[in-house]
Amino acid sequence: MTRFLLPLAVFLALAAALAAGLRHDPRELPSAMVGKPAPALRLPLLKASSEVRATSDLKGKVWMLNVWASWCTACRVEHPVLTDFAGKSEVPLVGLNYKDQPDAARDWLRRMGDPYVASLVDADGKAGIDLGVYGVPETYVIDRAGVVRYRQVGPVTPQVLEQKILPLLRTLEREPGHA
């Protein structure tokens, strides 16, 4: 009888672990950055690589950072949503061009439209590592104090924008400045 207890215990433990895993939404990946200060990035601009911009320049503003690449198929899906958002919103949308060829990225923005107030170049992916990027696209909402308040893994869809991002932006815009 005892020789059956060990396999039964292992089976029950595996079943419990599987059941716990099934309760989690696989699209909601945890982020160590949410609730923490966004990394201080100082990167060249895509449009003029001799110029650099720092994310610290946006301290005191609520803003969004979108990690994208011209080779990214899912980025094409979210691009019209971001373009529409940028045309209607006062919230600055900054691009982080991730592991891309600058000429291909500039051409992509020329053809698709450029929703970004600035697009920074992360050619080697080091800035993405600092952000904890799993892949592109990813979008971050950053508050006035420079703290990451939300992270969207995968494309920003109209539903995500309406149900999650815009309500958060409205709340953050009402909060007094921390800078």
KANORSUL-V374112 format. One record per residue. N is the residue number from 1. RES is the residue in one small letter. BURIAL is b if it has 9 or more other C-alpha atoms within 8 Angstrom, else e. Layout:
# KANORSUL-V374112
n:res:burial
N:RES:BURIAL
N:RES:BURIAL
This chain:
# KANORSUL-V374112
n:res:burial
1:m:e
2:t:e
3:r:e
4:f:e
5:l:e
6:l:e
7:p:e
8:l:e
9:a:e
10:v:e
11:f:e
12:l:e
13:a:e
14:l:e
15:a:e
16:a:e
17:a:e
18:l:e
19:a:e
20:a:e
21:g:e
22:l:e
23:r:e
24:h:e
25:d:e
26:p:e
27:r:e
28:e:e
29:l:e
30:p:e
31:s:e
32:a:e
33:m:b
34:v:b
35:g:e
36:k:b
37:p:b
38:a:b
39:p:e
40:a:e
41:l:e
42:r:e
43:l:b
44:p:b
45:l:b
46:l:b
47:k:e
48:a:e
49:s:e
50:s:e
51:e:e
52:v:b
53:r:b
54:a:b
55:t:b
56:s:e
57:d:e
58:l:b
59:k:b
60:g:b
61:k:b
62:v:b
63:w:b
64:m:b
65:l:b
66:n:b
67:v:b
68:w:b
69:a:b
70:s:b
71:w:e
72:c:b
73:t:e
74:a:b
75:c:b
76:r:e
77:v:e
78:e:b
79:h:b
80:p:e
81:v:b
82:l:b
83:t:b
84:d:e
85:f:e
86:a:b
87:g:e
88:k:e
89:s:e
90:e:e
91:v:e
92:p:b
93:l:b
94:v:b
95:g:b
96:l:b
97:n:b
98:y:b
99:k:b
100:d:b
101:q:e
102:p:e
103:d:e
104:a:b
105:a:b
106:r:b
107:d:e
108:w:b
109:l:b
110:r:e
111:r:e
112:m:e
113:g:e
114:d:e
115:p:b
116:y:b
117:v:e
118:a:b
119:s:b
120:l:b
121:v:b
122:d:b
123:a:b
124:d:e
125:g:b
126:k:e
127:a:e
128:g:b
129:i:e
130:d:e
131:l:b
132:g:b
133:v:b
134:y:e
135:g:e
136:v:b
137:p:b
138:e:b
139:t:b
140:y:b
141:v:b
142:i:b
143:d:b
144:r:b
145:a:b
146:g:b
147:v:b
148:v:b
149:r:b
150:y:b
151:r:b
152:q:b
153:v:b
154:g:b
155:p:b
156:v:b
157:t:e
158:p:e
159:q:e
160:v:b
161:l:b
162:e:b
163:q:e
164:k:b
165:i:b
166:l:b
167:p:b
168:l:e
169:l:b
170:r:e
171:t:e
172:l:b
173:e:e
174:r:e
175:e:e
176:p:e
177:g:e
178:h:e
179:a:e
